[in-house]
Amino acid sequence: MNYKKTFRFYLALWLAKLSSFALKILKRNATYFPGKVALSICPDFMGRLDKPKTIIGVTGTNGKTTTCNMINDILSQNGFDFINNKYGSNIDGGIATTLISGSTITGKAKKDLAVLELDERSSNKIFPYVTPTYLVCTNLFRDSLMRNAHTEFISNILNKYIPKETIMIENADDIICSHIAEGNKKIYFSIDRLETDTEECRNIIRDGKLCPKCLTPIKYEYVRYHHIGKAYCPNCDYKCPKPDYHITNLDLKNMQMTLKFKDGEEVYDIINDNIINIYNMLAAIVVLKQLKLTQKQINDSFGKLKIVETRYTEESYKNYKIVTQLSKGMNPIACSMAFNYTRNEKGNKAVIVVLDDIHEEAKGMENTSWHYDTDYELLNDESIKQIILPGPRYMDSYIRCLMADIPREKMVHKKDIIEATSELKLDGIDKIFILHDLYAIEQAKQIKQKVKEIIDEYENK
């Protein structure tokens, strides 16, 4: 649809820019409100606003923030001039705010490139007005029951609203994600079979169990985790697609990976050994190669990056390693993968799990059923010597741990985060993992400080 700039559009644009200026004067974040102002005055505002010539969109259940941050940082390090919503909202108001910040007072785009993290649930409010040149889909999993319900629900929204002109960059190892927007041009990425892959799914949940074409049960050549792996229908042609870019050698000992594609092979340094972050790196590389960056430009920039601190931190403190890692509450797959990563780390560990899903967004309608889709059984491991469960949901986590047959004597469960952390036992411990919800970042910082105090007292005995 050809949208024209009307008086209402200009009024919305000018008031939005004025509100952004006022918020900056007041030293307040202008990440969502200006866009909300514009959309309340002119609902199809984003359709009327001029957009950059090239738009990179990143969506999916897990990994979109990390993938976007990688793309943003590498583009910046290589001199690209672009707009992004790195510090803003990924829903319609935030996207509108980002586009407003990159426009003139007449609504012309000031930059030729945009990188936008896009909430998959908000597709119906964004894609009618914004057509990404490339759209990455990192993966599709079940998520918050209050927002995203089930993978079929999200898939249907994406399939309905993704523009036909958009080139999709999809995870070929995700049987659900790789079939989004079937009529669009596709670029697929993948990781070849790993030694740790299994013949059958060992997680509590696996979505996409039935072929959507003929309803035959889906089978796997191998499973990596949940429904990630190499899936196929034994009755028809529905299967994981052949990748255009795939990692043929994942060398975690030397922290390198070999990427194969039509024009050859390239070796990249790995910045984090978590399989989810390796997928995020791969997705970022594929995007950057579409923008004609070289292997040297990308790899040199990776050497300067680290995972954003709200997602992952690692610190050696005296004789211990302290790790904080996001374990996205109400998201059973993200939590299960965090538990699995913790279990597989070498050494003896104490684990502090603060999954606080009581927050403003929930509006008093918290649903705790996601705990029973999460693989707490992964914490029932000999290398994990103590589990501390603090925060408002401490009893939910405790009950779930009991159901996972974790011995009571291994656990501390108290609502007060400092009181609970105070019972940390360091005898025989090498590493302390703090696994925290997205809404418990500040609590995680407090816990980490308390852990350091306990280490100081222990070492000074």
Steps between C-alpha positions, in 0.01 A plus 500: 500500500624847409469716812508877459620753755194676639457779753428236766830327413701821534326586828584154634864528384559845648334420833698174519827683434404764757427233760833332425683830547315567826583153637868548419498836681350320800765224462229241445509215249332588172476142374125440479294806593565718188390214276195442717409869463533482121294181469224631726457803271560320171452120525661433159784741577778249421355442155517871420852554637789452259717201592867416439572323170625187676333365813639203693240347730566235766217305660447165674438369850856492634821674397367800310649758740843334502498455121399863446769623739764302310385643167483855639844486662674351197339748261605788727857372523515486121380855443136445403260786569158367598212516747396226741285434804786358708392697806130506428182302474451231234121546472314747279556809717871430529540438126315825426727686745812361327374603156409846632850543642640423156276742311498870421219735606338434161505123546796422271736221603843629607671159475504233230519207744301386804544201732182423691425241766136407441270334752340206322166560675489856363531396134141599431573856614838542326515309170200666334710820508864387513646261241834356608749435221627202701321342796688259727294241686728359770260229622141448609420343837213509744524809718290697748148356509367850568648642179627247253301187583631232263733477199205446263341822626817702433569321170155593374553867586840510328373316192208737466690827534858454372521691169551286190793720389704426813793259469487256791814386685390195698639235732494181290535288815162622627224308321246769601703815439638381164150475350390854583400710195522207257448714190789736575859478382700311766855485636555216749767451766584186694750316720600151385453200726689523831636225723259609773191458278268211585264263319195610699382813681596488869316817597156512660350681203547484124275708279426429134434130564264457205560583135275800418447365147390142568483474883753215509727498810828682428822298525860612551838400359633659820380732775703786646247631752122521507394511132838626376680244285448333164129419471296347221160354425523131402182531293551815288761758397471716815845525665774731621641675191851474363707792637673768294742570784597228745762438765689185404750495787421636846828493693415607855846405626662767282184715491474504121239401245522429127222648287428346160295664227472503120812709443730317742590466869593750770620458859359718780596536865225409747429759772289271721465121510126495571331336200227767498759775467677306225171498308471875569853555364416296191184701434695826538772381261244412232342847527838677489605303194187621321629851570833402337719498809807279469603214726782716639268791578252274676751284686715793613187663640391180676832513682392829658152385601355335805147392582303792645525500879125471557525163322830356624797596714798298614745616767790332678494609862781369719483121462150489353323570173171692532261478204175688453276377222156601381246223550195654338204447730173367352717360219564129571748448217723795597503383863566139405794603282644711782468203735665273244789740443556520876492123539753447219754751632803332655559504875279495808232764508256685722199631311277791602175505303292820529206473262284799584208512258298737722530831320300789364445340160325200654237724664423245771425216254814291547483147363742254659437204269818576304702364795365154411616532139849594622768232543584549867628143485814641337589654839492156659867437429791384714708804402235735645561489875250765613191669355373825651146610407415860604246759385120529488465169311733304727235244597405429138864430415544293816200279427617451142848403624345244736308356205836470322621283792761754609587416864356739756835528676651652186251786496441832674166666430417840650319803366761759604781489243777609741384275781491203262837582340655529845469122530740443208754228586838524327656173616611311189346759265678634189226709338189689605226541240232768544214418263259791491181612334489800264315688774749401770814666364536733797445212742771305316743787555417503872546124518835522325622762748388282790680200347822704490456594866455133590813411302696775683390365839579142400845585367590706809422221748 
